Amino acid sequence: MDAEKADPVTGLTSQQKSLIQSTFNVIRPHILNVGIDLFVRVLEVEPEHHRVLPFSHIPIADLHESFEFKFHCLAVVYSCSAIIDHLHDDGILIPLMKKYASDLKASIPLDIFQMIHDPLLEALDVHDDVKISEEALEAVRTLLRNLTNFLIDATEEEGPLI
């Protein structure tokens, strides 16, 4: 029997896409905490990125108390949620990714996409009541690599992205 082919956009097989979606459904109740964990980890590794984020006027030490910070974290993880929800539908996924790339083009340094992988994987795997399989983590790594390349390529394109 032939091995299932990976989607050229995501780099994932249909089975891997379903695994990511089912894993994310387990994480959904913790979505705000995952977003907060992600940004805290990113800023621990690359504190200079704080200056380009919308909450740059809030000292890093005070972020956990800031509703503005929490709102931003939630908005980012909901964007990720939309991507995950549409992994099986390139007709929606590709324009969605191009829209995100267009929105981010002027405000975020491209290297943030590449350095976010490890902090995101760590943020996904920190909650005691949520255990993510190695197979799911590997599928997420593949997705991150491919979507990061897609975002970087899309932000470097000339002209309208959609």
N, C-alpha and C positions, 0 to 999 in steps of 0.2 A: 504494500500500500504506500502511495506517495505521501511524503510529509506535507503537512499543510503549509502553503506559501504565506510568507509574511507580507503584510500590507506595506507598500513602499513609503507611505507617509509616516506611519507610526512605527514601522519595523516589527509589528506584532502580528501573531496569528490570531484568528478569531477566538481560539481558546484562551490565549493570553489576555486579550481584550476583556473577555468575560470574567477572567480571574481578577483583573484590576478592578472592574466594576463591582464585583461581589465583595472584594476587600474594602473598597472605598465605602460601600454601604455599611460595613461594620464600623468604620471610622466616623461616619456622618454625625453621630451624637456628640462626638468630641471635636467637631470641625473648628470651632473657635480656638480651642486649646492647641490644636495642631497648627493653626495659623500663627498664633502667638509664639509657640515653640520654634516654628520655622524662622520667623523674623528675629527672634532673640539669638538663635544659633547663627544666622547670617551675620548679624551685627557683632557677635563675639569674634567671628573669623575675619570679617572685613568691616570694622567700625567706620571707615571712611565712607561707606555707602549710605550711612545715616544722613549725610548732608544732601543727598539727591531724593530722599523720600519725603512724602507730603507732611510727615510729622517731624521733620528735622529740627523744628524749634523746641521740641520736647527733649529734655536730657534723657539719655539712654537709661539711666537709673530710675527714671520716673515713668517709663513706658507702660509697665504693667498696670498702672493706675489710670492711664489715659483712655478715655472712650474714643478719641480720635484714632489712636493707635489700634485699638480693638476693632474699630470699624474698618480700617484699612486691611488688617489681617483677614477679617471676614470677607471683605470684597475680593481679595486675592484668592482665598480658598474657594469661594463660590465660582470664580472664573475657572479655577482648576476643575471644580465639580462639573461645570458645563462642558469642558473638554472631555472629561471622563465619561459623562453621560452620552456623548456623541461619537465615541471611538469607533462604532460600527457603521457610521454614516459619514463618509468623506464629503458628501455634498453639503453637509452642515459643518463638519469639522474644519475643512480647509478655509472657508470664508470666516469662520469664527477665529481661527488662528491668525489669519491675515488681519482681521479687525484688531485683535489684541496686539499684534506687531505694530500696526499703525498707531494705536493709542500709546504704546510704549516708546515709539521711535524717538521722540524728542526728549524724553525725560529720564530714561534708564540707560546706564552704560551697558554695552553688549556683554561685557565679561560677567555681569551679575547672573546672566542665564547659565553660564558654564559653572560658576562656583556654587550655585544653589543646590546642586545634586545631592551631595553628602548631607548638608543640613536638612534637606527635605526628607531624605530617607531616614535620618535619625529622628526627626519630628514625627514621622509616621509610626515609628517603632518604640515610642516611649511610654505608652499607656499600658499599665499592668493588665487591664481587662481586655486589651486588644492585642492579639498575637498574630503577626503577619508572617506567612510562610516564606521560606527562602525563594521558592518559585515565584511568588507574587512580587517579592522585592526585586528579583532579577527582571521580571517583566516591567516593573516600574523604571528600573535603570535603563532598559532598552527604550522605553517610551520617552524618558527624559532626554536621552541622547538625541533621538530623532526629532523630537519637538523643539529642542534647543537649536539644532541645526536649521530646522524650518523657520523658527523665529528670527534667527540671525540672518539667514538668506532673505527673508521677507523684509526685514528692516533695512537691508542694503539695496533693495530694488529701487529703481527710479520710477517715478510716476505713481499713480494710484495703485493701492494694493488690493482693492476689491473690484 
